[in-house]
Amino acid sequence: MDFQLKTLSLAQAATEKTDALIVLLPRDAALEGGDALAGLLRDAWQAGDIGERTGRLLAFYKPAGVSASRLWAVHAGDLRAADVRTAVLAAVQAANASKSRRVLLVAAGALDAAALRAAVTAAADASYVYTTTRTKTEPRAIRQLTLGVPDAKALQPALETAVATVRGVEFAKEWANRPGNHCTPTMLAEAARSLAKAPRVRCEVLGPKEVAALRMGAFMAVAQGSAEPLRFIVLRYQGAAKDAAPQVLVGKGITFDTGGVSLKPAAEMDEMKFDMGGAASVLGVFRALGELQPALNVIGLIPACENMNDGRALKPGDVVTSMNGQTIEVLNTDAEGRLILCDALEYAKRFKPAAVVDIATLTGACVIALGGVRSGLFSTDDALAQALQAAGEAALDRCWRLPLDEEYGEGLKTNFADVANVAGRAGGAITAAKFLQRFTADLRWAHLDIAGTAWKSGAAKGATGRPVGLLLQYLLDQGAPAGTGKPARAARKSAAAGAPAAGKGGRTARRA
């Protein structure tokens, strides 16, 4: 989808040539103009047809005085970012269903930068269609979304950030949605390599021999039951000085999870293709970083493998040795994510990071605790936790901090190793985090459990792309503003060659 900003008033929007016009109406909308569109909306509002619920739609077909054949007026609350997201999701779903190709969106009031970003990401989310392994499906109908605002130039930076976020989210969705046979560890590594085409992004992929040389015994133990070879992916984005401490993101990359010998129930096991949602989010963030070129350094680490069964598979009661030398009794082979992450967290220490954030679809217990609304947040550093929580609020990709009291670690004690990999059902998301905490000595560390937020089930089954928005916002908050990294000459040439032409009176369109 192409996104474009254009300086337009509500009256001017009515005369624009477009297939569909969406008007966001705040509850305090000033509809005092004498033009046809203002009069139409004023009459509908006064009649109560718009209602009082944010996201309520009123549709018009070929309204008098409006160039667009379809018009949707939608209640947009107070035009806060969350209200705008709700309104745009509803309206763009309707516009996409009507097969409208060009859509103009305008508000009867001023959109700030946060609301504009919410509008762009919501529009992309509402119209997203997965097509890779489907032979009979229609792609998103909407080809261009123009946002009419009072001052396009002032909001252009917000548009660029929003479009980069959309690209990152959709990259994460693409790889998380792919079935396990279309997203093996090797394929995931190739997806990571493709990101290295962007300026300042590099990718290194380690195979079984290199991982064995590093003595990542926990990671290798999970992978040993699969015919697919493991991959350890190392992504680097350098937008600041080489000696600037990087932010490190560690994403769980279980490309399919049977549970191993501790086999999962058959029902809904297909959804275990989403168990690499943490890895997908890291890839999505790097996709956006390559676009925005912010002035900071970021490392992405992805341990990728399958959790499968054969005669070599890890067994309950086996004891494995992690990269840092701790021995682990594996009481449940379905608690495999923490086993691959602990070795990746140890590897992260070599970068002397400013902070480390791991992202994982780790526990069903987190789904019970928080549902699909907020991701679980755990951290040993209050400032880091607050930064992540603030970023989530700003990006509308929210998380909630859970405790790490020492008492929660008691259940991980065992007579046969330094630590067990599970501690029973009670507080399962917390005890999983306590396990990971053992491998984060001397790190500013946080853990995001996205088991409830990385995908949706039921009729809307599919990846959400979360928490790309949260992570990207957090990183941008840590570095200089996006764009100050001064993209390399090759990037500038590429951008110049591939940039769509600016619309009449508008800013340059961006493609996502």
PyMOL commands that set and color helices and strands:
alter all, ss='L'
color gray80, all
select helices_A, chain A and resi 10-15+36-46+81-97+113-127+152-177+180-182+185-195+208-213+217-223+269-292+337-351+364-370+382-395+406-412+428-437+458-460+468-478+489-498
alter helices_A, ss='H'
color red, helices_A
select strands_A, chain A and resi 2-7+20-25+57-61+70-75+102-107+144-149+201-206+231-238+247-251+253-257+297-307+319-321+327-329+355-360+375-379+399-401+419-420+445-449+455-456+462-463+510-511
alter strands_A, ss='S'
color yellow, strands_A
deselect
rebuild
show_as cartoon
